[in-house]
Amino acid sequence: MVAGELTPREFTFRIHQRYGHELPLTERLAELDAEVTAEARRLATHPTDTPS
């Protein structure tokens, strides 16, 4: 991902696929990915709104 070969989503998917819930941070990576995706969708829908 750092080298630009994977998107953050692909990176998260691969780590989670390989290690599942064995690594404590894999679940947090999945949560962060979901949060970023939700925020991106919110911004696309309402680009002038600011988060509360």
VMD Tcl script that builds the backbone (N, CA, C; Angstrom):
set m [mol new atoms 156]
animate dup $m
set s [atomselect $m all]
$s set {name element resname resid chain x y z} {
  {N N MET 1 A 0.827 -1.178 0.000}
  {CA C MET 1 A 0.000 0.000 0.000}
  {C C MET 1 A 0.873 1.244 0.000}
  {N N VAL 2 A 1.901 1.260 0.805}
  {CA C VAL 2 A 2.778 2.426 0.892}
  {C C VAL 2 A 3.450 2.697 -0.452}
  {N N ALA 3 A 3.772 1.646 -1.184}
  {CA C ALA 3 A 4.412 1.789 -2.491}
  {C C ALA 3 A 3.406 2.144 -3.588}
  {N N GLY 4 A 2.123 2.215 -3.236}
  {CA C GLY 4 A 1.102 2.556 -4.216}
  {C C GLY 4 A 0.614 1.380 -5.035}
  {N N GLU 5 A 0.977 0.171 -4.625}
  {CA C GLU 5 A 0.571 -1.007 -5.378}
  {C C GLU 5 A -0.800 -1.532 -4.965}
  {N N LEU 6 A -1.273 -1.133 -3.781}
  {CA C LEU 6 A -2.586 -1.537 -3.297}
  {C C LEU 6 A -3.332 -0.318 -2.775}
  {N N THR 7 A -4.626 -0.322 -2.950}
  {CA C THR 7 A -5.427 0.720 -2.321}
  {C C THR 7 A -5.557 0.360 -0.839}
  {N N PRO 8 A -5.911 1.315 0.013}
  {CA C PRO 8 A -6.127 0.974 1.422}
  {C C PRO 8 A -7.167 -0.135 1.600}
  {N N ARG 9 A -8.195 -0.119 0.761}
  {CA C ARG 9 A -9.235 -1.150 0.837}
  {C C ARG 9 A -8.666 -2.526 0.492}
  {N N GLU 10 A -7.861 -2.606 -0.566}
  {CA C GLU 10 A -7.246 -3.888 -0.946}
  {C C GLU 10 A -6.306 -4.382 0.154}
  {N N PHE 11 A -5.531 -3.460 0.718}
  {CA C PHE 11 A -4.615 -3.812 1.801}
  {C C PHE 11 A -5.381 -4.392 2.988}
  {N N THR 12 A -6.433 -3.702 3.394}
  {CA C THR 12 A -7.243 -4.163 4.519}
  {C C THR 12 A -7.841 -5.526 4.229}
  {N N PHE 13 A -8.377 -5.697 3.029}
  {CA C PHE 13 A -8.973 -6.972 2.650}
  {C C PHE 13 A -7.948 -8.096 2.726}
  {N N ARG 14 A -6.771 -7.873 2.171}
  {CA C ARG 14 A -5.742 -8.926 2.168}
  {C C ARG 14 A -5.264 -9.284 3.568}
  {N N ILE 15 A -5.059 -8.275 4.410}
  {CA C ILE 15 A -4.631 -8.555 5.786}
  {C C ILE 15 A -5.714 -9.328 6.525}
  {N N HIS 16 A -6.947 -8.883 6.398}
  {CA C HIS 16 A -8.040 -9.557 7.082}
  {C C HIS 16 A -8.246 -10.964 6.534}
  {N N GLN 17 A -8.111 -11.123 5.226}
  {CA C GLN 17 A -8.272 -12.432 4.602}
  {C C GLN 17 A -7.197 -13.400 5.108}
  {N N ARG 18 A -5.986 -12.911 5.233}
  {CA C ARG 18 A -4.878 -13.779 5.632}
  {C C ARG 18 A -4.895 -14.099 7.121}
  {N N TYR 19 A -5.156 -13.091 7.951}
  {CA C TYR 19 A -5.050 -13.272 9.393}
  {C C TYR 19 A -6.396 -13.325 10.112}
  {N N GLY 20 A -7.461 -12.977 9.422}
  {CA C GLY 20 A -8.773 -13.001 10.063}
  {C C GLY 20 A -8.792 -12.115 11.290}
  {N N HIS 21 A -9.295 -12.650 12.383}
  {CA C HIS 21 A -9.374 -11.891 13.624}
  {C C HIS 21 A -8.210 -12.229 14.559}
  {N N GLU 22 A -7.200 -12.928 14.041}
  {CA C GLU 22 A -6.064 -13.318 14.877}
  {C C GLU 22 A -5.229 -12.121 15.317}
  {N N LEU 23 A -5.119 -11.117 14.476}
  {CA C LEU 23 A -4.369 -9.919 14.837}
  {C C LEU 23 A -5.350 -8.863 15.336}
  {N N PRO 24 A -5.127 -8.313 16.509}
  {CA C PRO 24 A -6.069 -7.330 17.048}
  {C C PRO 24 A -6.303 -6.133 16.131}
  {N N LEU 25 A -5.304 -5.710 15.394}
  {CA C LEU 25 A -5.469 -4.523 14.564}
  {C C LEU 25 A -6.198 -4.773 13.251}
  {N N THR 26 A -6.369 -6.037 12.845}
  {CA C THR 26 A -7.071 -6.270 11.577}
  {C C THR 26 A -8.522 -5.830 11.664}
  {N N GLU 27 A -9.147 -6.049 12.808}
  {CA C GLU 27 A -10.536 -5.615 12.948}
  {C C GLU 27 A -10.622 -4.099 12.923}
  {N N ARG 28 A -9.671 -3.418 13.554}
  {CA C ARG 28 A -9.670 -1.952 13.549}
  {C C ARG 28 A -9.425 -1.423 12.142}
  {N N LEU 29 A -8.561 -2.099 11.361}
  {CA C LEU 29 A -8.345 -1.694 9.966}
  {C C LEU 29 A -9.648 -1.766 9.187}
  {N N ALA 30 A -10.397 -2.831 9.378}
  {CA C ALA 30 A -11.681 -2.977 8.686}
  {C C ALA 30 A -12.646 -1.881 9.115}
  {N N GLU 31 A -12.670 -1.562 10.412}
  {CA C GLU 31 A -13.547 -0.494 10.905}
  {C C GLU 31 A -13.149 0.858 10.320}
  {N N LEU 32 A -11.855 1.135 10.293}
  {CA C LEU 32 A -11.386 2.405 9.731}
  {C C LEU 32 A -11.740 2.508 8.253}
  {N N ASP 33 A -11.574 1.397 7.539}
  {CA C ASP 33 A -11.930 1.385 6.113}
  {C C ASP 33 A -13.412 1.716 5.934}
  {N N ALA 34 A -14.252 1.124 6.786}
  {CA C ALA 34 A -15.692 1.389 6.696}
  {C C ALA 34 A -16.000 2.848 7.030}
  {N N GLU 35 A -15.309 3.405 8.024}
  {CA C GLU 35 A -15.517 4.805 8.398}
  {C C GLU 35 A -15.110 5.744 7.268}
  {N N VAL 36 A -13.981 5.476 6.650}
  {CA C VAL 36 A -13.502 6.320 5.545}
  {C C VAL 36 A -14.459 6.232 4.364}
  {N N THR 37 A -14.922 5.031 4.058}
  {CA C THR 37 A -15.861 4.852 2.957}
  {C C THR 37 A -17.163 5.604 3.229}
  {N N ALA 38 A -17.669 5.503 4.455}
  {CA C ALA 38 A -18.905 6.208 4.815}
  {C C ALA 38 A -18.726 7.718 4.710}
  {N N GLU 39 A -17.585 8.220 5.163}
  {CA C GLU 39 A -17.338 9.670 5.092}
  {C C GLU 39 A -17.215 10.122 3.638}
  {N N ALA 40 A -16.557 9.331 2.806}
  {CA C ALA 40 A -16.427 9.676 1.396}
  {C C ALA 40 A -17.803 9.732 0.728}
  {N N ARG 41 A -18.660 8.787 1.060}
  {CA C ARG 41 A -20.018 8.802 0.504}
  {C C ARG 41 A -20.798 10.011 0.995}
  {N N ARG 42 A -20.640 10.353 2.276}
  {CA C ARG 42 A -21.322 11.515 2.829}
  {C C ARG 42 A -20.880 12.781 2.125}
  {N N LEU 43 A -19.576 12.915 1.913}
  {CA C LEU 43 A -19.046 14.092 1.234}
  {C C LEU 43 A -19.518 14.165 -0.215}
  {N N ALA 44 A -19.610 13.016 -0.863}
  {CA C ALA 44 A -20.074 12.999 -2.248}
  {C C ALA 44 A -21.541 13.430 -2.339}
  {N N THR 45 A -22.317 13.070 -1.325}
  {CA C THR 45 A -23.737 13.406 -1.313}
  {C C THR 45 A -23.973 14.847 -0.883}
  {N N HIS 46 A -23.213 15.300 0.122}
  {CA C HIS 46 A -23.381 16.628 0.697}
  {C C HIS 46 A -22.024 17.302 0.845}
  {N N PRO 47 A -21.398 17.708 -0.235}
  {CA C PRO 47 A -20.019 18.224 -0.171}
  {C C PRO 47 A -19.836 19.481 0.654}
  {N N THR 48 A -20.887 20.243 0.924}
  {CA C THR 48 A -20.704 21.492 1.681}
  {C C THR 48 A -21.024 21.324 3.161}
  {N N ASP 49 A -21.521 20.153 3.572}
  {CA C ASP 49 A -21.808 19.914 4.982}
  {C C ASP 49 A -20.522 19.689 5.747}
  {N N THR 50 A -20.501 20.112 7.000}
  {CA C THR 50 A -19.356 19.826 7.867}
  {C C THR 50 A -19.794 18.785 8.886}
  {N N PRO 51 A -18.863 17.907 9.303}
  {CA C PRO 51 A -19.242 16.888 10.278}
  {C C PRO 51 A -19.631 17.500 11.610}
  {N N SER 52 A -20.559 16.876 12.318}
  {CA C SER 52 A -21.016 17.400 13.613}
  {C C SER 52 A -20.101 16.967 14.713}
}
mol reanalyze $m
mol bondsrecalc $m
mol representation Tube
mol addrep $m
